[in-house]
Amino acid sequence: MQQVNLGIIGGGTVGGGVFQAIQRNGALISSRLGVRLHIARVAVRDVRKPRTIKIPSSLLTTDWAGMVNDPRVNLVVELMGGTTTARQVTLGALKLGKPVVTANKALLSAHGEELFEAAQNYGTNLYYEASVAGGIPIIKVLREGLIGNRITRLYGIVNGTCNYILTRMKLDGADFVDALAQAQRLGYAEAEPSLDIDGHDAAHKIGILASLAHGFWVNPRQIYVEGIRPISKLDVQFAGQLGYSIKLLGIVKKTEAVAGTDRKPA
């Protein structure tokens, strides 16, 4: 059976989860794909940092460039987050003709056009199904299943953190601050939650979907963004009395001239 050697960039929550999934389900994946996945190296910022999911020290390295350039690594999995080093990692691998898998919606939103052009120029692929609503999934549907359709509009709840907070505000009558604190305690929200609650995470995702749906790259700076930070308990109560629920929606609508994108409570 053919073996594919993986180089994973990032050993945090997502990277550790991918490592664990491959360790647990590797045999099942191999039986379905006809290819054995082998984790060759895992690049991290600090090899001594305590991790919830234990990764053998023999696999850990801080030299991501060395790992990407290692001829034994066939495929690079970028799970570090951010847009600066992640861009360097992704471009470096693509220029070597190595396919890259990423869940980094911020990276794709900021540099997607450049990265996809590099993949095409160097004869390789960039895979990103997990970057937007991976549990549905939606990327493959837009790229393949609906390729013959004209898509006039997309509406979706694409940020789980905001959806959890708004649900708790509705069901428990909680204030925004209390619902956010609960989400943070449960691990649904980051300690610094601005990316989620101010709508930027959802803007990254809806921009990717808009680009796929309409065949041109959407500049994230041209997306109207509004978060849920101003939503009060009173707003939620009034909406309920009128028979509505407040949700943070990602919206893509095609007008006569161009596709428009929004990210706002509705």
HELIX and SHEET records of a PDB file:
HELIX    1   1 THR A   13  LEU A   33  1                                  21    
HELIX    2   2 SER A   57  LEU A   59  5                                   3    
HELIX    3   3 TRP A   64  ASN A   69  1                                   6    
HELIX    4   4 THR A   85  LYS A   95  1                                  11    
HELIX    5   5 LYS A  105  ASN A  121  1                                  17    
HELIX    6   6 GLU A  129  SER A  131  5                                   3    
HELIX    7   7 ILE A  139  LYS A  140  1                                   2    
HELIX    8   8 VAL A  141  GLY A  145  3                                   5    
HELIX    9   9 GLY A  160  ASP A  172  1                                  13    
HELIX   10  10 PHE A  176  ARG A  185  1                                  10    
HELIX   11  11 SER A  194  ILE A  197  1                                   4    
HELIX   12  12 HIS A  200  HIS A  214  1                                  15    
HELIX   13  13 PRO A  220  GLN A  222  5                                   3    
HELIX   14  14 LYS A  233  GLN A  241  1                                   9    
SHEET    1   A 6 LEU A  60  THR A  61  0                                        
SHEET    2   A 6 VAL A  35  ALA A  43  1                                        
SHEET    3   A 6 GLN A   2  ILE A   9  1                                        
SHEET    4   A 6 LEU A  75  GLU A  78  1                                        
SHEET    5   A 6 VAL A 100  THR A 102  1                                        
SHEET    6   A 6 LEU A 126  TYR A 127  1                                        
SHEET    1   B 4 ARG A 153  GLY A 156  0                                        
SHEET    2   B 4 LEU A 248  LYS A 254 -1                                        
SHEET    3   B 4 ALA A 259  PRO A 265 -1                                        
SHEET    4   B 4 TYR A 224  VAL A 225  1                                        
END                                                                             
